[in-house]
Amino acid sequence: MSPPKTLCLIAARNLGDITIVSTYFRQLVEQGLADRYVVWTRPATAFLFDGLPNCKLVRSDFPVGTGRGPMHKAFIDMLRGARLVWRERPDCSLDYVGDFRERQFARLAGVCRQLHIGWAPEHAHSRIIRNPLGPGAPLYVVPSDVPNVYAAYQAFNDRLLALRGLSSPGSAAVPSAVRASAEPLAVGLHPFASQDCRKWPFISWTTLVEALLRAGIAPTAFGAPSDLPALQAMFGRFGDQVRLVTGSIPEFAQELGRLDLMVGLDSFSVHMAERLGVDSIFINGANDPTLFSPPRAAVLQSSGGCAAWPCYNKPTCVGMVNEYACIRSVSVNDVYSAITERLLSRRGIKLPLLHQEAA
């Protein structure tokens, strides 16, 4: 198979998915997989691909994923984006999802040759994508014994680089960020996710903040501009001790890069932390924790006694006495202990025990 000349990446999904993909696509560009590149992605995530050489950015909405506008408007905008991609004449598309819809997007843009990932039928990722007419002809099929998408994407990259006789650098991971020992501890909190089954309880977040403040850490809480009322409801009683940040996604990334640690859910914040080399505490809910956990993250998980866990964010417990028992059963002590261990290993700073006044 000949290597591509003009390669079009289709990055149409959720913020977290695109954040992960941006790291692995950058590795391909740096290794010289193609002569030219086109990235077709959402307007909010285009900044993740800034600075790539010989790369044209095409921004549009898509009728898939979360965070999109009304379906009909997203579809019309996607058609506009497809026309812009077609004008660039890519000879090949690239897809890290393995869903039939990405292949349809490529065809709409006039790209006939598609390089896409595949997943073994028994792989957990096969449960969350659609291929009603079969998986097509994937360049690489991820076996079930490679459960994590980060490892799967690296294996896919290795196969892509082999097309051009290029060796793999081994890892696309950014080195861990290093902060000066004299700088105050900086811990971020991102208490939002796109589904209720991924959300840690309100009271757990406020109890965690109380513990951090007793330990002498004034955390920063992040959200979208529309999340400001919810952040104020959660943390407003702490006044200036908890900084609230609700800027754009590029501004969020800039602020996150200054942290020692991000505490987040099954959402894009932990993946942005990974992209920037920042450690994270990943509070997992209804999903399979091995599937999307970042390599640098400390993953906290519990079934909560639910026989259906993991349900891959398709809960059957809604309205029942054990509703979202999985994520509700992750304790504040679990999270605080994980924060303590990570800060001790990274900064050599030991926090007081939970409920113990900071010395």
C-alpha positions in Angstrom: 0.0 0.0 0.0 1.4 3.4 -1.0 1.8 6.1 1.6 -0.7 9.1 1.4 0.4 12.4 -0.2 -2.4 14.6 1.2 -3.9 13.1 4.3 -7.2 14.3 5.8 -7.8 13.6 9.5 -11.5 13.5 10.4 -11.9 14.5 14.0 -15.6 14.8 14.5 -16.4 13.4 17.9 -16.4 14.6 21.5 -13.9 17.0 23.0 -12.1 14.2 24.9 -11.9 12.0 21.8 -10.4 14.8 19.7 -8.0 15.8 22.4 -6.6 12.3 22.5 -6.4 12.0 18.7 -4.6 15.4 18.4 -1.6 14.0 20.2 -1.3 10.9 18.0 -1.9 12.9 14.8 0.8 15.3 15.7 3.2 12.4 16.0 2.4 11.3 12.4 3.0 14.8 11.1 6.3 15.1 13.0 7.5 11.8 11.5 6.5 12.9 8.0 3.8 10.4 7.1 2.4 12.6 4.3 3.4 15.6 2.2 0.4 17.7 3.1 -2.4 17.5 5.7 -6.0 18.5 6.1 -7.6 18.4 9.5 -11.4 18.5 9.5 -12.7 19.1 13.0 -15.0 21.1 15.2 -14.4 24.9 15.6 -13.9 24.5 19.4 -11.1 21.9 18.9 -9.2 23.4 15.9 -6.7 25.0 18.2 -5.4 21.6 19.1 -3.9 21.3 15.7 -2.4 24.8 15.5 1.2 25.0 14.4 1.3 21.8 12.4 3.4 22.3 9.2 1.8 21.9 5.8 -1.6 21.6 7.4 -4.9 23.1 6.4 -7.6 23.4 9.1 -11.3 23.0 8.1 -13.8 23.8 10.8 -17.4 22.6 10.9 -20.0 21.1 13.1 -20.9 17.4 12.7 -24.1 15.5 13.4 -22.4 13.2 15.8 -20.9 13.5 19.3 -21.9 15.7 22.2 -21.7 19.5 22.3 -23.1 20.0 18.8 -25.9 22.3 17.7 -29.3 21.2 16.4 -29.0 18.1 14.2 -30.2 19.8 11.0 -27.9 22.8 11.5 -25.0 20.4 12.3 -25.7 18.4 9.1 -25.8 21.5 6.9 -22.5 22.8 8.4 -20.9 19.4 7.9 -21.8 19.6 4.2 -20.2 23.0 4.0 -17.1 21.5 5.6 -17.1 18.6 3.3 -17.0 21.0 0.3 -14.0 22.8 1.8 -12.2 19.5 2.3 -13.0 18.5 -1.3 -11.2 21.6 -2.6 -8.0 20.5 -0.9 -8.1 17.2 -2.9 -6.9 14.8 -0.2 -6.1 11.4 -1.6 -6.6 9.6 1.7 -8.6 10.1 5.0 -7.6 9.1 8.5 -10.0 7.9 11.2 -9.2 6.8 14.8 -12.8 5.9 15.6 -13.6 3.0 13.3 -17.2 4.0 13.0 -19.1 3.9 9.6 -20.1 7.5 10.0 -16.5 8.7 9.7 -16.1 6.8 6.4 -19.3 8.4 5.2 -18.0 11.8 6.0 -14.8 11.0 4.0 -16.9 9.9 1.0 -19.0 13.1 1.2 -15.7 15.0 0.9 -14.7 13.0 -2.2 -12.1 10.9 -0.4 -12.2 7.4 -1.7 -9.2 5.8 0.1 -9.7 5.5 3.9 -7.2 4.5 6.5 -9.1 3.7 9.6 -8.7 1.7 12.8 -10.7 -1.4 13.6 -11.6 -3.2 16.8 -11.9 -6.9 17.5 -15.6 -7.9 18.0 -15.0 -8.7 21.7 -13.2 -5.4 22.3 -15.0 -3.0 24.6 -14.7 -0.2 22.1 -16.8 -2.2 19.6 -19.8 -1.6 22.0 -19.7 2.2 21.6 -19.4 2.5 17.8 -21.7 1.6 14.9 -20.9 -0.5 11.9 -24.2 -1.9 10.6 -22.7 -3.0 7.3 -19.5 -4.3 8.8 -16.2 -2.7 9.8 -14.9 -2.0 6.3 -11.2 -2.8 5.7 -9.3 -1.4 8.7 -5.6 -0.9 8.4 -5.2 -2.3 11.9 -7.6 -4.2 14.1 -7.1 -3.6 17.8 -7.1 -6.9 19.7 -9.1 -7.3 22.9 -5.9 -7.7 24.9 -5.1 -4.0 24.1 -8.0 -2.5 26.0 -6.9 1.1 26.3 -7.4 3.6 23.5 -4.1 5.3 24.1 -2.2 2.1 23.5 -4.5 1.2 20.6 -3.8 4.6 18.9 -0.1 4.1 19.3 -0.3 0.7 17.7 -2.3 2.2 14.8 0.3 4.9 14.4 3.0 2.3 14.3 1.2 0.6 11.4 0.6 3.9 9.6 4.3 4.9 9.8 5.3 1.5 8.5 3.5 2.4 5.2 6.2 4.9 4.5 9.0 2.8 5.9 9.3 5.0 9.0 10.1 3.8 12.4 7.9 4.7 15.4 9.3 7.0 18.1 7.7 4.6 20.5 5.3 7.0 22.3 3.4 10.1 21.6 3.2 11.1 25.2 4.3 14.5 26.3 6.8 14.5 29.1 5.4 15.2 32.5 5.3 18.9 33.4 7.8 20.0 36.0 6.9 22.9 38.3 9.4 24.7 40.6 9.4 23.5 44.2 8.9 27.0 45.4 5.6 27.4 43.5 2.5 26.9 45.6 0.5 23.7 45.0 -2.0 24.1 42.2 -4.9 21.6 42.0 -7.7 21.9 39.5 -11.2 20.5 39.7 -13.5 19.9 36.7 -16.9 18.6 38.1 -18.7 18.4 34.8 -19.5 15.6 32.3 -22.0 15.2 29.5 -24.0 12.5 31.2 -25.4 12.2 34.8 -24.0 8.7 35.1 -20.5 10.2 34.9 -21.0 12.9 37.5 -19.6 12.7 41.1 -22.1 14.1 43.6 -22.3 17.8 44.5 -21.7 17.1 48.2 -18.6 15.0 47.4 -17.0 17.9 45.5 -17.7 20.4 48.3 -16.4 18.0 50.9 -13.2 17.5 48.9 -12.7 21.3 48.7 -13.1 21.6 52.5 -10.3 19.0 52.9 -8.0 20.7 50.4 -8.5 24.1 52.1 -7.7 22.6 55.5 -4.5 21.2 53.9 -3.6 24.7 52.7 -4.5 24.2 49.0 -6.8 26.7 47.3 -8.1 24.8 44.3 -9.2 26.2 40.9 -12.6 24.9 39.6 -13.1 24.9 35.9 -16.2 24.9 33.6 -17.6 26.3 30.4 -19.1 29.8 30.5 -22.6 28.2 30.8 -21.4 26.3 33.9 -20.7 29.4 36.0 -24.0 29.3 37.9 -23.4 25.6 38.8 -19.9 26.4 39.9 -21.1 29.3 42.0 -23.8 27.0 43.6 -21.1 24.4 44.4 -18.3 26.6 45.6 -19.6 30.1 46.1 -19.7 29.7 49.9 -15.9 29.4 49.9 -15.5 32.8 48.5 -12.1 33.7 47.0 -10.6 30.6 48.4 -11.8 28.7 45.3 -11.0 30.4 42.0 -13.6 29.8 39.3 -12.5 29.7 35.7 -15.0 29.6 32.9 -13.3 30.7 29.7 -12.9 29.2 26.3 -11.4 25.8 25.7 -8.0 27.3 24.7 -8.0 29.4 27.8 -8.9 26.3 29.9 -5.9 24.4 28.3 -3.6 27.4 29.1 -4.7 27.4 32.8 -4.6 23.6 33.1 -1.0 23.6 31.9 0.0 25.5 35.1 -1.4 22.9 37.4 0.3 20.2 39.5 -2.8 18.0 39.3 -6.3 17.9 37.7 -9.2 16.1 39.3 -11.8 15.2 36.7 -14.4 12.8 35.5 -14.9 10.6 32.5 -14.7 13.8 30.3 -12.2 15.8 28.3 -10.4 17.5 31.2 -8.3 14.5 32.2 -7.4 13.9 28.5 -6.4 17.6 28.1 -4.2 17.1 31.2 -2.6 14.1 29.6 -1.9 16.1 26.4 -0.2 18.8 28.4 1.9 16.5 30.6 -0.2 17.2 33.8 -1.1 14.4 36.2 -4.7 13.7 36.8 -7.1 11.9 39.2 -9.8 10.2 37.0 -13.0 9.5 38.8 -14.7 6.9 36.7 -18.4 6.2 36.6 -20.4 3.9 34.4 -17.7 3.3 31.7 -15.1 0.6 31.5 -12.2 2.3 33.3 -9.6 0.5 31.2 -10.9 1.9 28.0 -10.3 5.7 28.2 -8.0 6.1 31.2 -5.0 8.4 30.4 -1.6 6.8 31.0 -0.7 9.4 33.6 -4.0 9.2 35.5 -4.7 7.7 38.9 -8.0 5.9 38.1 -10.7 5.6 40.9 -13.5 3.2 40.2 -16.2 1.2 41.9 -19.2 -0.9 40.7 -21.2 0.3 43.8 -22.6 -3.2 43.8 -24.3 -2.8 40.5 -24.5 -6.0 38.5 -24.7 -4.1 35.2 -21.4 -2.3 35.7 -19.7 -1.3 33.5 -22.7 -0.3 31.3 -20.6 1.9 29.0 -22.6 5.0 29.9 -25.9 3.4 29.0 -27.3 3.1 32.5 -30.3 0.8 33.3 -30.5 2.1 36.9 -32.1 5.5 36.3 -34.9 6.1 38.7 -34.0 3.1 40.9 -32.7 3.1 44.4 -29.2 2.3 43.2 -29.2 5.1 40.6 -25.5 5.8 39.6 -24.3 3.8 42.5 -21.0 3.2 40.7 -19.7 6.8 40.8 -21.5 7.7 44.0 -19.6 5.0 45.8 -16.2 6.6 45.0 -15.5 8.2 48.4 -14.0 11.6 49.1 -11.3 9.8 51.1 -10.4 7.8 48.0 -9.9 11.0 46.0 -8.1 12.9 48.7 -5.8 9.9 49.2 -5.0 9.8 45.5 -4.3 13.5 45.5 -2.0 13.1 48.5 0.0 10.2 46.9 0.4 12.0 43.6 1.6 15.3 45.2 4.0 13.4 47.4 5.5 11.6 44.4 5.7 14.7 42.2 6.5 17.5 44.6 7.6 15.7 47.7 4.9 17.4 49.7 2.9 15.4 52.2 -0.7 16.5 52.9 -2.4 16.0 56.3 -4.8 13.1 56.7 -8.4 13.8 55.8 -10.3 15.7 58.5 -6.9 16.6 60.2 -6.0 20.2 60.4 -3.0 21.2 58.2 0.1 21.7 60.3 
